[in-house]
Amino acid sequence: VANLFYQAIASINNIMKNYKSIGIYGAGGNSNTFLNSVDDCNLMKIVKAFDKNEKKWGNFLQNTNIKIVEPSENSLKNLDCIIMVMPICEDIVFEREIVPFIQNGFFKGNIYKTADCSYLAHIEI
């Protein structure tokens, strides 16, 4: 299991090297664990975190300057990719919250899911 974890972290860090402006979707405890595993050069590329919980908006992820914002047309501008960082319900959140932004042309970047390591297989719509 540990080997798979380190393999997954190495893969996501390698993926992140290809982007300049990254958003993460999900601002819970799993996001903090994720951030602790990301290389420093990639951590600086994460410019915002999205969460549907409006009580989190305007706050920052723990020990970072990554602001938590409402997922909206405006907040998705200028992002190269979104990395989904949530342990459960990732597919439901993707379908209900992210796909509409893609279908309406509000987000044209790449999306990676992390709950099941499917980011190893890049998602394109």
N, C-alpha and C positions, 0 to 999 in steps of 0.2 A: 504494500500500500504506500509506504513512504517513497519508494522508487517512482511509482505512478505520480505522486504529488510533485516531486521534484522535476519529473519529465513535463508535467502540465505547466508548472511555473516557468520552466525554460522555454516552452513553446509560446506561452502568452507574452513573455518578455521579447521573444524574437518577433512576434507579430507586431507588437507595439512600436518596435523600431522603425516601422514603415510609415508611421503617422506623426503629424505635428501637433494636432489638436484633438484630444480624446475626451469623451464624456463617459461617465460610468452611470449605469442605470440601476438604482437601488442604493439607498443610503443607510442601511442597517449595519449591524455588527459584522456581517459577512464582508461588507465593503472595507472595513478597517483591517480585517485579516488579509484581504486581497492586497491592500495598499502596503502592508508590511512585507509582502512577498515580491513586490515589483521593484525592479532595479531603479536606482535614483534618477538616472537619465530618462527613464520612461515615466516615473512619477511626476516629473516636471511637465510632462505633456498632458496630464489630466487637468483640464481646466474647469470642469464642473461635474456635479453629481445630480442626478434626477431622482425624484421620489414623488409619489402621488400624495403622501402625507403632508398636508399643508402646514402642520405644526413644525416640520423640519425646515421649511423654506426660509432662506436667509441665514441659517446656521451653517456651520462648517463641519466637514468630516473630522473626526477626532485627530487632534495634533497635526492638522494640515491647514492650508489656505484654500482648500477645495470647497467652494460654496455649494450648498444644496439648493436647487431651484426647481420650480414647477416645470414639468415637461410641457413645452409649448412650441408653436411654430418659431417664435422669436428665439427661444433658448437653444434650439437645435441648429441655428445658423452657425456657419463657419466651423463645424465639427467634421473631422475626417472619418471618425468611427465612433461607435458606441460599444462599450463592453458591458454586457449584462452581468451584474454581480448580485445574485440572489439565490439562496439555497433551495427554495421551493417555489412552485407556481410560475417558474420561468417561462414555460411555453404559453401559459394563459396570459401573462403580462405582455409577452411579445405580441401575441395575436390581438389582444384588446387595446393595448396602449401604443405600441410601436408601429405595427403594420399600418394603422390609419395615417400616421405621419408620412410613411413611405408612399402609400397610395395617393395621398394628396400632394405629393411632391415637396413636402416640407423637409425631408431628410433624404439625402442621396448618397450618403457614405456607407461604409461597411458596418456590419453588426456581428458581434461575437457573443455566443452564449457560454457561460462558464459552469453552470450547475452540473452538467453531465459531460464536460470536456468536449462538447461539440465544436468549440472554437478551433479544435484541431482540424475540423472540416469547415472552412469559411462559408458563411451564409450570404447568399446573394438573392435579391428579389428583383 
